[in-house]
């Protein structure tokens, strides 16, 4: 399973990239707004750091297919690695179909059912992003959705890749890997949490103590 980092914070992207564990980036209007910076400026800086797929979403206020197509072309023109993120709506599917026919890669976001993922794949989406954390928030087992989509895509040979999104903790990551997600897009804090275990810390401390006892600092 590949890892994308889900943020628009350039410092976090740089740190994760330096660790050698990420192969792409996902952003959304809320993450861009949180940084308080110009969209194109942020995206261009990200492309200079990560050499992999970078999802940039159409404006949250753009709800018609024509507008999404126009913005999608503009996003795709920023850099060869750009993926156009489109919301899962009827108009969004129309935009995905057109953009895909032009060779522009798309990521259909806000997926909460297997049927939505199936429609996105049929429309030609490069990626679908099911949101497991938000399903967990309403007492639905989010990882079950990942498993269902994996099985359906395998049944019919769809090339569309599954990006597990709304990942909240390391357990989500493990569950998504076991379920067969192609990619998990995770916040930087979750990547940090994944590196840690108390026994690892204790082991390092013991090795250091043993070394100092014999060789000193």
ChimeraX attribute file (.defattr): number of C-alpha atoms within 10 A of each C-alpha:
attribute: neighborCount
match mode: 1-to-1
recipient: residues
	/A:1	12
	/A:2	14
	/A:3	19
	/A:4	27
	/A:5	26
	/A:6	24
	/A:7	22
	/A:8	27
	/A:9	17
	/A:10	15
	/A:11	11
	/A:12	16
	/A:13	23
	/A:14	14
	/A:15	11
	/A:16	20
	/A:17	19
	/A:18	12
	/A:19	10
	/A:20	8
	/A:21	13
	/A:22	21
	/A:23	18
	/A:24	24
	/A:25	27
	/A:26	23
	/A:27	19
	/A:28	20
	/A:29	15
	/A:30	12
	/A:31	14
	/A:32	19
	/A:33	12
	/A:34	11
	/A:35	14
	/A:36	10
	/A:37	11
	/A:38	10
	/A:39	17
	/A:40	13
	/A:41	9
	/A:42	16
	/A:43	22
	/A:44	13
	/A:45	12
	/A:46	21
	/A:47	19
	/A:48	10
	/A:49	13
	/A:50	19
	/A:51	15
	/A:52	17
	/A:53	19
	/A:54	27
	/A:55	26
	/A:56	27
	/A:57	26
	/A:58	22
	/A:59	16
	/A:60	12
	/A:61	9
	/A:62	16
	/A:63	16
	/A:64	14
	/A:65	20
	/A:66	15
	/A:67	16
	/A:68	27
	/A:69	23
	/A:70	13
	/A:71	17
	/A:72	26
	/A:73	14
	/A:74	14
	/A:75	23
	/A:76	21
	/A:77	12
	/A:78	14
	/A:79	15
	/A:80	15
	/A:81	17
	/A:82	25
	/A:83	25
	/A:84	30
	/A:85	30
	/A:86	31
	/A:87	23
	/A:88	21
	/A:89	18
	/A:90	14
	/A:91	18
	/A:92	24
	/A:93	23
	/A:94	18
	/A:95	24
	/A:96	33
	/A:97	20
	/A:98	16
	/A:99	23
	/A:100	17
	/A:101	12
	/A:102	10
	/A:103	9
	/A:104	21
	/A:105	23
	/A:106	28
	/A:107	29
	/A:108	31
	/A:109	24
	/A:110	21
	/A:111	21
	/A:112	18
	/A:113	16
	/A:114	20
	/A:115	13
	/A:116	20
	/A:117	30
	/A:118	17
	/A:119	15
	/A:120	28
	/A:121	23
	/A:122	14
	/A:123	20
	/A:124	22
	/A:125	28
	/A:126	21
	/A:127	25
	/A:128	27
	/A:129	25
	/A:130	29
	/A:131	22
	/A:132	25
	/A:133	20
	/A:134	18
	/A:135	18
	/A:136	14
	/A:137	10
	/A:138	9
	/A:139	9
	/A:140	13
	/A:141	14
	/A:142	25
	/A:143	23
	/A:144	16
	/A:145	23
	/A:146	29
	/A:147	18
	/A:148	17
	/A:149	23
	/A:150	20
	/A:151	15
	/A:152	15
	/A:153	18
	/A:154	11
	/A:155	9
	/A:156	8
	/A:157	9
	/A:158	16
	/A:159	13
	/A:160	20
	/A:161	18
	/A:162	23
	/A:163	26
	/A:164	30
	/A:165	28
	/A:166	22
	/A:167	22
	/A:168	16
	/A:169	16
	/A:170	17
	/A:171	12
	/A:172	21
	/A:173	25
	/A:174	12
	/A:175	16
	/A:176	26
	/A:177	19
	/A:178	13
	/A:179	18
	/A:180	17
	/A:181	22
	/A:182	17
	/A:183	22
	/A:184	25
	/A:185	26
	/A:186	25
	/A:187	22
	/A:188	18
	/A:189	13
	/A:190	18
	/A:191	20
	/A:192	11
	/A:193	11
	/A:194	14
	/A:195	9
	/A:196	10
	/A:197	10
	/A:198	8
	/A:199	9
	/A:200	11
	/A:201	10
	/A:202	11
	/A:203	12
	/A:204	12
	/A:205	12
	/A:206	12
	/A:207	11
	/A:208	13
	/A:209	14
	/A:210	12
	/A:211	12
	/A:212	11
	/A:213	10
	/A:214	8
	/A:215	8
	/A:216	9
	/A:217	8
